[in-house]
Amino acid sequence: MYEDHPVLNSLQQRLSALKEQYSRVPNELNRYRVVRQEQLIAQWAPAVPALG
């Protein structure tokens, strides 16, 4: 249902960028941003798993 949806794609791209940033600078703020983005994806599309 959500395949190729522009909003979901945008949320997942943001999550990917945040995970990359967290891997470079592993601090609490970056971890919070990753977790929050995963929560937003889960709220917007509960049946879609976040990027691994």
Protein Blocks (a to p, Z undefined) as FASTA:
>chain_A
ZZoiaklmmmmmmmmmmmmmmmmmccfklmmmmmmmmmmmmmmmmmbccdZZ
